[in-house]
Amino acid sequence: MKNFMALISGILFSLGLGLSGMMDPKKVLGFLDVTRTWDPSLAFVMGGALVITVVTFRFILKRKAPVCEQNFALPTAKDITSRLVIGSALFGIGWGLAGLCPGPAIANIFTGNVQMILFVAIMVVSMIITEKLVD
């Protein structure tokens, strides 16, 4: 059941990315470029996701457990650390330079685009190196 739910979630996520334009780095960069040719359409993607989450999260948390787990695993950390700030800044710089964040990049590797495959490969290698250095 877990694998089936993961498959359905992945399909919905990638369809949403594709239909909304978030897999197109040019569209994302247009959204991030607020000084010249700003494209506000991706704000609707983020806003739509936020509205759905805010509305449904209350009902979901009233359940005893998630559909495929025995307990909810919600984050408890609320501290703003230097590691969080630096990591967020690096993520934002990478997003701004490439026009991609991890979800759309991974979805894009299935287009066969060599640049996307390279981006994801380097992203994974960087994550492994960071994990070794930080922990």
N, C-alpha and C positions, 0 to 999 in steps of 0.2 A: 504493500500500500504506500509506503514511504517513497519508493522509487517511482511509482505511478504519479504521486502528487508532485514530486520533483520534476517529472517530465511535463506535466500539465502546467506547472508554474513557469518552467523554462520556456515553453511554447508561448504562453500568454505574454511573458516578459519580452521575448524577442519580437513577437508580432507588434506589441506596443511600441518598442523601439523603432522598428522599421516603419510602421504607419505614421508615427509622429515626426519622423525625420531625424531622430537622435543618433542614427547610425551614420549620418552624413556629416563628416567633420566640417564642411563648409557652412552648413546650417548652424552647427553648434558655435563655430567661430563668429558667425554673424550675430548670434545671440549674445556672445561675450563682448563684442565690439560695440560698446554703448556710445562711443564718440563719433562714429562715422555712419555705417550702414546697419544700424541696430535692427535685428529681426526679433521681435518680442514673442513670436509664436511658441517658442519652447517654454516660455513662462506658463503657458496654458497646460503644457505637459506636466510640469512640476506642480502647478496649482491643482490640476485634476487629481494627481496622485495624492497630494496632501489632503484634499477634501475627502477622498474615498477613505484614506487612512483615519482621519479624525472621526468621521462618521461611524466607520465599522469597528474601530479598535475598542470602543466602549463595550460593544456587544460581544466581541470575541473574548475579551478578558473576563466576562461574566461566566464563561464556560469553566468547567473544572480543569480542563486540559485541552491542548491543541488536538486536532484530528489524529495526527500520527505520532504523538508523543504522550508521555505520562504526566509531564509537568511543563509549565511555561518556563522559558529561560530568558528572562528579561535582564537587560543591563542594569547594574546598580551604581556604577561609577558616575560621579557627577563633577569630579574635579577637572578644572582646566589646567593641564600640565604643559610644560614647555614641549614635551614630546608630541602632544596633541596639536599644539599651535604650529610647530615646525612641520609636522607631517601634513597638516591641513594646507599649509602654505606650499609645500612641495607638490601636493596633489593638485592644487589650483594652478600652479605654474605649468605642470605637465598637461593639464586639461586645456589651459589657454594656448599652449604651444601646438598641441596636436589636434585639439578639437574633439578629443575622445576621452572618456573615462572607462574604467574596466568593463562594465557591462556591455556597452556598445562595441568596444574593441573586440571582446570575445565573440559577440554575435557576428561581427564583421569578418572574422577569420574564415567563416564558412562561405564567403563570397569568392574566396580564392585569391584575394588581393594580397600580393606579396608584402606590401608595406604594412598591412594589418597583421599578417602572420608575424612579421619581424617585431612590430610594436608589442604584440602579446608575448612573444618569446622573451624579449628584453624585459618586459614588465615582470614576468614570472621569475626570471633570473635575479632581477633587482629585489623582488620580494624575498627570495631565498637568502640572498646576501644580507639584506637588512635584518631578517630573522636571526641569522647567525651572529651578526655584529651587536644587535641590541640585547638579545637574551643571554 
